[in-house]
Every structure is written in structure tokens, then in C-alpha cells.
Amino acid sequence: MKPIEKAENVADLQALVEQLFDKGEIDRKAVHQLTVHLKVVSHFEDKQFGDKIVKHLRDYKSLLGRMQEKTLLSENAYNTLIANTDALIEEWE
């Protein structure tokens, strides 16, 4: 699988989570929570519900913040996921 440089959609964001996990930058417990959350967002993306996508991506950012506080993800993983999430939010706003 080709490394994700910039997430173009929720599937790319999920792939990014998996890549960061493979590099040891995200704890296994965090991966499960992030994956479940992104599945919900993906459902709304399939239906093109922009307002719901934005809301859930903002919630995802809060989740990332809580996980970083608990050291479940590295500084690099946090920054990478936040930047990509912000870019997706901007696309859907």
C-alpha cells in the first residue's frame, strides 16, 4: 500500500491511522476507537451529508486531543491526523 501523503477522503484518513499504527505511533486501543469513529464519518461521506461530516470530524479532533493527553499517540501522529482532519473539514464546510 502506498503511503498516504494527504488524506483526500475519510478512507485515506483511515489508511493514515493504520500506517501510523504500523510505525508504532498509535496505541492499539486508540486505533480501534479511531477506526470506529471514522466508519461513522465514512457513512455520512457516502451520503454527502456535509454538515454531519464536519460535526463528526470536529468530534474526531477532540478524540485525538484526549488520546494525545493519555499518550496513546505520538506527537507526529497527532499533528499528522489533525492537519489532515482540518483539511477534510475545510473541504466539506
C-alpha positions in Angstrom: 0.0 0.0 0.0 1.3 3.4 -1.0 1.9 5.8 1.9 -0.8 8.5 2.3 0.7 12.0 1.9 -2.5 13.9 2.2 -6.0 12.5 3.0 -8.4 13.2 0.2 -11.3 11.5 2.0 -12.2 9.5 5.1 -10.8 6.2 3.6 -7.4 7.9 3.3 -7.7 9.2 6.9 -8.3 5.6 8.0 -5.3 4.4 5.9 -3.2 7.0 7.6 -4.3 5.8 11.1 -3.2 2.2 10.0 0.1 3.4 8.7 0.9 5.3 11.9 -0.1 2.3 13.9 2.2 0.1 11.8 5.0 2.6 12.6 4.3 2.3 16.3 3.0 5.8 16.7 -0.6 4.9 17.8 -1.6 2.5 20.6 -3.7 -0.4 19.7 -6.6 0.8 21.9 -6.6 4.1 20.1 -6.6 2.5 16.7 -9.9 0.7 17.5 -11.6 3.9 18.7 -10.4 6.0 15.8 -11.5 3.3 13.3 -15.0 3.1 14.7 -15.3 6.9 14.7 -14.1 7.1 11.1 -16.6 4.4 10.0 -19.4 6.7 11.2 -17.9 9.6 9.3 -17.5 7.4 6.2 -21.2 6.6 6.3 -22.0 10.3 6.1 -19.4 10.9 3.4 -21.1 8.2 1.2 -24.4 10.1 1.6 -22.7 13.5 1.0 -24.0 14.9 4.4 -21.5 17.7 4.7 -22.8 19.2 8.0 -22.7 15.8 9.7 -19.2 15.1 8.3 -17.9 18.4 9.7 -19.5 17.8 13.1 -18.1 14.3 13.4 -14.7 15.3 12.2 -14.6 18.0 14.8 -15.5 15.3 17.4 -12.7 13.2 15.9 -10.3 16.1 16.6 -11.4 16.2 20.2 -10.9 12.5 20.5 -7.4 12.9 19.1 -6.7 15.5 21.7 -7.8 13.3 24.5 -5.7 10.4 23.2 -2.6 12.6 23.0 -3.1 13.7 26.6 -3.2 10.0 27.5 -0.1 9.4 25.4 -1.9 6.9 23.1 -0.4 8.5 20.1 2.9 10.2 19.3 3.3 14.0 18.7 3.9 13.2 15.0 0.7 11.0 14.7 -1.3 13.7 16.5 -0.1 16.5 14.2 -0.4 14.5 11.0 -4.0 13.4 11.8 -5.1 16.9 13.0 -3.7 18.5 9.8 -5.4 16.0 7.6 -8.7 16.2 9.5 -8.6 20.0 9.3 -8.1 19.8 5.5 -11.1 17.5 5.2 -13.3 19.8 7.4 -12.3 22.7 5.1 -13.3 20.7 2.0 -16.8 20.0 3.5 -17.5 23.4 5.0 
